[in-house]
Amino acid sequence: MSDTAAHTEQAERAAESTAERNQRLRERRVAAHRGARRVLARPGFGTTLRERLALLDGADGLYDLDEPSDMYGNGIVQALEEKVAALLGTEAAAFFPTGTMAQQVALRCWAGRTGNPVVALHGLSHPERHERNAFSRVSGLHPVHLTGAPRLPTADEVRDFEEPFGALMLELPLREAGFVLPTWEELTDVVGAARERDAVVHFDGARLWESTVHFGRPLAEIAGLADSVYVSFYKSLKGYGGAALAGPRTLVEEARAWRHRYGGAVFQQFPTVLSALAGLERELPRLPEYVAHARVVAAALREGFAAAGLPSARVHPEVPHTHEFQVWLPRDADDAGEAAVRQAEETGTALFSWAWDAPGPGIAVTEVGVEAPGLEWTADDVKAAVADFAARLTG
């Protein structure tokens, strides 16, 4: 075997070993989180089928279960659409099985109306990071990046962009940058800059539901800035899946036609729709409480890291904009991930439930969310958990 072939085989073995280690750590993390007595949040991916089915307990209070089941978007699906349109203050809304489909359809419809398939968006936005270039490969759209900075685009970046675009897409909040939001004034300025360029504005509002605290505005006023809005039913509302596209009635009617063409006219969707109605009824009213307590948790994390001798660890944003935020740690990501899992396994307390990534050498970052279970944590509880976690770090 040549030196080159031997080196390649060695690299492949190392990569496979890393993948196997990551998979084992993930399995341990999910199991530890599931078995933990104390967590800040319990996302759906870490629960059992039985636990997920329990979401529909009391469903007879959400919709008349003696009504005929839905077929291709009528009945209960239509009821959910009407509820979402009322919440967002739009003329109409259409249910979609996924947000990826909903946003492609929305922007494809706008491209046909504006005559311009170029979509201006952030380089960290979900379609650019997690959808395998679906805009360009599937829908004939041409995404261009206004910025790659860890913040929302500015009005000047929109106003001064060097080429025409038919639509401006804003992810609110921008997850990859730390679930960040602009100020209300910044948002209105950005929307105004797009209007100056005769571009339509579409909000990727997968997590728009929890933005009301930061903006100090009701949902309808926030959504009213845009020409169309997409919202998710599973990210913050804990539903089984699904999304809605809301906007002018003529746009929504056109979107329904494209939904059918994209394979989104599903025969029956009542379980997912019932879970969405449950989320709107039970979780939506609590989101402001989660956001408020996330700020308590974030402050306690900062104080806890400083007391543990890790003053360069940081929470981002320092004051969370939503009930989710990032934690940055000056440690190897594998070390941080192992410490987090061992803490949950050995103490039953899961301070950090999500994976740790490595944006650079010796730097680890993870996401933290605060939901109903996290409301039981006091600031002192958080600081004690930080001290225990820090003691488990080997770096």
C-alpha positions as CSV (number, residue, x, y, z in Angstrom):
1,M,0.0,0.0,0.0
2,S,1.3,3.4,-0.9
3,D,1.9,6.1,1.7
4,T,-0.9,8.1,0.2
5,A,-3.4,5.2,0.4
6,A,-2.3,4.4,3.9
7,H,-2.8,8.0,5.0
8,T,-6.3,8.1,3.4
9,E,-7.3,4.8,5.1
10,Q,-6.1,6.2,8.4
11,A,-8.0,9.4,7.9
12,E,-11.2,7.5,7.0
13,R,-10.8,5.3,10.2
14,A,-10.3,8.5,12.3
15,A,-13.4,10.1,10.7
16,E,-15.5,7.0,11.3
17,S,-14.3,6.8,14.8
18,T,-15.3,10.4,15.4
19,A,-18.7,9.8,13.9
20,E,-19.2,6.8,16.1
21,R,-18.1,8.7,19.2
22,N,-20.5,11.5,18.3
23,Q,-23.4,9.0,17.8
24,R,-22.7,7.3,21.2
25,L,-22.5,10.7,22.9
26,R,-25.8,11.7,21.3
27,E,-27.5,8.5,22.4
28,R,-26.2,9.0,26.0
29,R,-27.3,12.6,25.9
30,V,-30.9,11.8,24.8
31,A,-31.1,9.0,27.4
32,A,-29.7,11.1,30.2
33,H,-32.0,14.0,29.3
34,R,-35.0,11.6,29.3
35,G,-34.1,10.2,32.7
36,A,-33.2,13.5,34.3
37,R,-35.4,14.7,37.2
38,R,-34.5,18.4,36.6
39,V,-34.3,20.0,33.2
40,L,-34.8,23.5,31.8
41,A,-36.9,22.3,28.9
42,R,-38.1,19.0,27.4
43,P,-38.1,19.2,23.6
44,G,-40.2,16.7,21.7
45,F,-37.2,14.9,20.2
46,G,-36.2,13.6,23.6
47,T,-39.5,12.1,24.7
48,T,-41.2,8.8,24.0
49,L,-44.1,8.2,21.7
50,R,-46.4,7.7,24.7
51,E,-45.4,11.0,26.1
52,R,-46.0,12.7,22.7
53,L,-49.4,11.1,22.4
54,A,-50.3,12.6,25.8
55,L,-50.2,16.0,24.2
56,L,-53.6,15.2,22.9
57,D,-55.1,14.5,26.3
58,G,-58.1,16.8,26.6
59,A,-58.3,17.3,22.9
60,D,-62.1,17.4,23.1
61,G,-61.7,20.9,24.5
62,L,-59.7,22.0,21.5
63,Y,-62.1,21.0,18.7
64,D,-65.4,19.1,18.4
65,L,-64.2,15.5,18.0
66,D,-67.6,14.4,16.8
67,E,-67.1,16.5,13.6
68,P,-66.1,14.5,10.5
69,S,-62.4,14.0,10.0
70,D,-60.5,16.2,7.7
71,M,-59.8,15.3,4.1
72,Y,-57.3,17.3,2.0
73,G,-57.3,20.4,4.2
74,N,-61.0,20.9,5.2
75,G,-62.6,20.7,8.6
76,I,-60.2,21.0,11.5
77,V,-57.4,22.1,9.2
78,Q,-59.5,25.0,8.0
79,A,-60.3,25.9,11.6
80,L,-56.6,26.0,12.5
81,E,-55.9,28.2,9.5
82,E,-58.6,30.7,10.5
83,K,-57.3,30.8,14.1
84,V,-53.7,31.5,12.8
85,A,-54.9,34.3,10.5
86,A,-56.8,35.9,13.4
87,L,-53.8,35.7,15.7
88,L,-51.5,37.2,13.0
89,G,-54.0,39.8,11.8
90,T,-53.8,38.6,8.2
91,E,-56.6,38.0,5.6
92,A,-55.9,34.2,5.4
93,A,-53.5,31.4,6.3
94,A,-52.8,28.0,4.8
95,F,-51.5,24.9,6.7
96,F,-48.4,23.2,5.3
97,P,-46.8,20.0,6.4
98,T,-43.4,21.7,6.7
99,G,-41.9,25.1,6.9
100,T,-39.4,24.3,4.1
101,M,-42.3,23.8,1.8
102,A,-44.3,26.8,3.0
103,Q,-41.5,29.3,2.5
104,Q,-40.5,28.0,-0.9
105,V,-44.1,28.3,-2.0
106,A,-44.5,31.8,-0.6
107,L,-41.3,33.1,-2.2
108,R,-42.1,31.4,-5.5
109,C,-45.5,33.1,-5.5
110,W,-43.9,36.5,-4.8
111,A,-41.3,35.9,-7.5
112,G,-44.1,35.4,-10.0
113,R,-45.8,38.6,-8.9
114,T,-42.7,40.8,-8.8
115,G,-41.0,39.3,-11.9
116,N,-37.8,38.9,-9.9
117,P,-36.7,35.4,-8.5
118,V,-33.9,37.0,-6.4
119,V,-34.4,36.6,-2.6
120,A,-32.3,38.7,-0.3
121,L,-31.7,37.0,3.0
122,H,-29.1,36.5,5.8
123,G,-26.2,34.1,5.2
124,L,-27.1,32.3,8.4
125,S,-30.8,31.9,7.7
126,H,-32.4,28.5,7.8
127,P,-32.8,28.0,4.1
128,E,-29.1,28.6,3.5
129,R,-27.9,26.4,6.4
130,H,-30.3,23.5,6.7
131,E,-32.4,23.0,3.5
132,R,-29.8,21.7,0.9
133,N,-30.1,24.7,-1.4
134,A,-33.8,24.0,-1.9
135,F,-34.6,27.6,-3.0
136,S,-32.3,27.3,-6.1
137,R,-32.5,23.5,-6.7
138,V,-36.3,23.1,-6.4
139,S,-38.0,26.4,-6.7
140,G,-36.0,28.4,-9.2
141,L,-35.2,31.1,-6.7
142,H,-31.8,32.9,-6.5
143,P,-30.8,33.6,-2.9
144,V,-28.3,36.4,-2.2
145,H,-26.7,37.2,1.1
146,L,-27.1,40.7,2.6
147,T,-24.7,39.9,5.4
148,G,-23.1,37.0,7.3
149,A,-22.6,38.9,10.6
150,P,-24.3,37.4,13.7
151,R,-27.2,39.9,13.7
152,L,-30.1,40.8,11.5
153,P,-29.4,42.9,8.3
154,T,-29.4,46.6,8.7
155,A,-31.5,49.1,6.7
156,D,-28.3,50.4,5.0
157,E,-27.4,46.9,3.9
158,V,-30.8,46.4,2.4
159,R,-30.9,49.9,0.8
160,D,-27.4,49.7,-0.6
161,F,-27.3,46.1,-1.8
162,E,-25.7,46.1,-5.2
163,E,-28.3,44.1,-7.2
164,P,-32.1,44.1,-7.5
165,F,-34.1,41.6,-5.5
166,G,-37.8,40.9,-5.5
167,A,-38.2,39.8,-1.9
168,L,-36.5,40.4,1.4
169,M,-36.7,37.4,3.8
170,L,-36.0,38.1,7.5
171,E,-35.7,35.2,10.0
172,L,-37.2,36.4,13.3
173,P,-35.4,35.5,15.6
174,L,-32.2,34.5,13.8
175,R,-31.4,31.2,15.4
176,E,-27.8,30.6,14.2
177,A,-26.8,34.0,15.6
178,G,-28.2,33.2,19.0
179,F,-31.9,33.6,18.6
180,V,-31.4,37.3,18.1
181,L,-33.9,40.0,17.2
182,P,-33.4,43.6,16.1
183,T,-35.0,46.4,18.0
184,W,-38.5,47.5,16.8
185,E,-37.1,50.6,15.3
186,E,-34.4,48.6,13.4
187,L,-37.0,46.2,12.1
188,T,-39.3,49.0,10.8
189,D,-36.3,50.7,9.2
190,V,-35.2,47.5,7.4
191,V,-38.8,46.9,6.2
192,G,-38.9,50.5,5.0
193,A,-35.7,50.1,3.1
194,A,-37.1,47.1,1.3
195,R,-40.2,49.0,0.4
196,E,-38.0,51.8,-1.0
197,R,-36.6,49.2,-3.4
198,D,-40.1,47.9,-4.3
199,A,-39.4,44.6,-2.7
200,V,-41.9,42.5,-0.8
201,V,-41.1,41.4,2.7
202,H,-41.5,37.9,4.0
203,F,-40.9,36.9,7.7
204,D,-39.4,33.5,8.4
205,G,-41.3,33.5,11.7
206,A,-40.7,29.9,12.8
207,R,-40.2,31.3,16.3
208,L,-42.1,34.5,15.9
209,W,-44.5,33.5,18.6
210,E,-42.0,34.4,21.4
211,S,-40.9,37.7,19.9
212,T,-43.6,39.8,21.5
213,V,-41.7,40.4,24.8
214,H,-38.6,41.7,23.0
215,F,-40.6,43.9,20.6
216,G,-43.2,45.0,23.2
217,R,-45.8,44.6,20.5
218,P,-48.6,42.0,19.9
219,L,-48.3,39.4,17.2
220,A,-50.6,41.0,14.8
221,E,-48.6,44.3,14.8
222,I,-45.3,42.4,14.3
223,A,-46.7,40.3,11.5
224,G,-48.4,43.4,10.0
225,L,-45.0,44.8,8.9
226,A,-44.5,42.0,6.4
227,D,-46.3,41.0,3.2
228,S,-46.3,37.3,4.3
229,V,-45.3,35.4,7.4
230,Y,-44.5,31.7,8.0
231,V,-44.9,30.3,11.5
232,S,-44.1,26.9,12.9
233,F,-46.2,24.7,15.2
234,Y,-43.5,22.5,16.7
235,K,-40.5,24.6,17.6
236,S,-42.0,26.7,20.4
237,L,-45.6,25.4,20.5
238,K,-44.4,21.8,20.9
239,G,-46.8,20.4,18.2
240,Y,-46.0,17.3,16.2
241,G,-45.0,19.3,13.2
242,G,-46.6,21.5,10.6
243,A,-46.5,25.2,9.6
244,A,-48.7,28.0,8.3
245,L,-48.2,30.6,5.7
246,A,-50.2,33.8,6.4
247,G,-50.8,36.8,4.2
248,P,-53.2,38.3,1.7
249,R,-56.1,36.1,0.6
250,T,-55.0,36.1,-3.0
251,L,-51.5,35.0,-2.1
252,V,-52.7,32.2,0.2
253,E,-55.1,30.9,-2.5
254,E,-52.2,30.7,-5.0
255,A,-50.1,29.1,-2.3
256,R,-52.7,26.4,-1.8
257,A,-52.3,25.4,-5.5
258,W,-48.6,25.2,-5.2
259,R,-48.9,23.3,-2.0
260,H,-50.7,20.6,-4.0
261,R,-48.0,20.6,-6.7
262,Y,-45.3,20.3,-4.1
263,G,-47.0,17.2,-2.5
264,G,-48.4,19.0,0.5
265,A,-52.0,18.1,0.0
266,V,-52.0,15.4,2.6
267,F,-55.1,13.2,2.9
268,Q,-55.6,13.6,6.7
269,Q,-53.7,15.8,9.1
270,F,-55.9,15.9,12.2
271,P,-53.3,14.5,14.7
272,T,-50.7,17.2,13.8
273,V,-53.4,19.9,13.6
274,L,-54.8,18.9,17.0
275,S,-51.3,19.2,18.4
276,A,-51.0,22.6,16.9
277,L,-54.3,23.7,18.4
278,A,-53.0,22.4,21.8
279,G,-49.8,24.4,21.4
280,L,-51.8,27.6,20.6
281,E,-54.1,27.0,23.6
282,R,-51.5,25.9,26.2
283,E,-48.0,27.0,25.2
284,L,-48.5,30.3,23.4
285,P,-49.9,32.1,26.5
286,R,-46.9,30.9,28.5
287,L,-44.1,32.0,26.2
288,P,-43.8,35.5,27.7
289,E,-43.3,33.8,31.1
290,Y,-40.6,31.5,29.6
291,V,-38.8,34.5,28.1
292,A,-38.8,36.4,31.4
293,H,-37.4,33.4,33.2
294,A,-34.8,32.8,30.5
295,R,-33.3,36.1,31.5
296,V,-33.1,35.0,35.1
297,V,-31.4,31.8,34.0
298,A,-29.0,33.6,31.7
299,A,-27.9,36.0,34.5
300,A,-27.4,33.1,36.9
301,L,-25.3,31.3,34.3
302,R,-23.0,34.3,33.9
303,E,-22.5,34.6,37.6
304,G,-22.1,30.9,38.1
305,F,-19.3,30.7,35.4
306,A,-17.5,33.6,36.9
307,A,-17.6,32.0,40.4
308,A,-16.4,28.8,38.9
309,G,-13.3,30.4,37.5
310,L,-14.6,30.7,33.9
311,P,-15.1,34.5,33.5
312,S,-14.6,34.3,29.7
313,A,-17.7,32.0,29.4
314,R,-20.5,34.0,28.0
315,V,-24.2,34.0,27.4
316,H,-25.4,35.3,24.0
317,P,-27.3,37.5,23.9
318,E,-26.4,38.7,27.3
319,V,-30.0,39.5,27.9
320,P,-31.9,36.8,25.9
321,H,-34.3,38.1,23.2
322,T,-36.5,35.0,23.5
323,H,-36.6,32.0,25.8
324,E,-33.7,30.5,23.9
325,F,-30.1,31.6,23.8
326,Q,-26.5,30.4,23.3
327,V,-23.7,29.6,25.8
328,W,-20.1,30.0,24.7
329,L,-17.4,28.2,26.7
330,P,-13.5,28.4,26.4
331,R,-13.2,24.6,26.2
332,D,-13.1,21.8,23.8
333,A,-16.6,20.9,22.6
334,D,-16.1,17.1,23.3
335,D,-15.0,18.0,26.9
336,A,-18.1,20.2,27.4
337,G,-20.4,17.6,25.9
338,E,-19.0,14.8,28.0
339,A,-19.3,16.9,31.2
340,A,-22.9,17.8,30.4
341,V,-23.9,14.2,29.8
342,R,-22.1,12.9,32.9
343,Q,-23.8,15.6,35.1
344,A,-27.2,14.5,33.9
345,E,-26.4,10.8,34.2
346,E,-24.8,11.1,37.7
347,T,-27.0,13.7,39.3
348,G,-30.3,13.7,37.5
349,T,-29.9,17.4,36.7
350,A,-29.5,18.3,33.0
351,L,-28.2,21.9,32.8
352,F,-27.2,21.6,29.2
353,S,-29.4,19.3,27.1
354,W,-28.4,20.2,23.6
355,A,-25.2,19.2,21.8
356,W,-22.0,21.3,22.0
357,D,-20.5,22.5,18.7
358,A,-17.0,23.7,18.0
359,P,-17.0,27.0,16.0
360,G,-13.3,27.2,16.5
361,P,-10.3,25.6,18.3
362,G,-10.9,25.5,22.1
363,I,-14.3,27.0,21.8
364,A,-17.6,25.2,22.5
365,V,-21.1,26.6,22.0
366,T,-24.5,25.1,22.9
367,E,-28.1,26.3,22.9
368,V,-30.3,26.7,26.1
369,G,-34.0,26.9,26.2
370,V,-36.3,27.6,29.1
371,E,-39.8,26.1,29.1
372,A,-42.2,25.0,31.8
373,P,-39.8,22.7,33.7
374,G,-37.3,25.5,33.9
375,L,-39.6,27.8,35.7
376,E,-38.9,25.7,38.8
377,W,-35.2,26.6,38.8
378,T,-34.2,29.5,41.0
379,A,-31.0,31.5,40.3
380,D,-29.3,29.7,43.1
381,D,-30.3,26.3,41.5
382,V,-28.7,27.4,38.2
383,K,-25.5,28.6,39.9
384,A,-25.1,25.3,41.8
385,A,-25.6,23.3,38.6
386,V,-23.0,25.5,36.9
387,A,-20.5,24.8,39.7
388,D,-21.1,21.0,39.4
389,F,-20.8,21.2,35.6
390,A,-17.6,23.2,35.7
391,A,-16.0,20.7,38.2
392,R,-16.5,18.0,35.6
393,L,-14.6,19.8,32.8
394,T,-11.2,18.3,32.3
395,G,-9.6,21.1,30.2
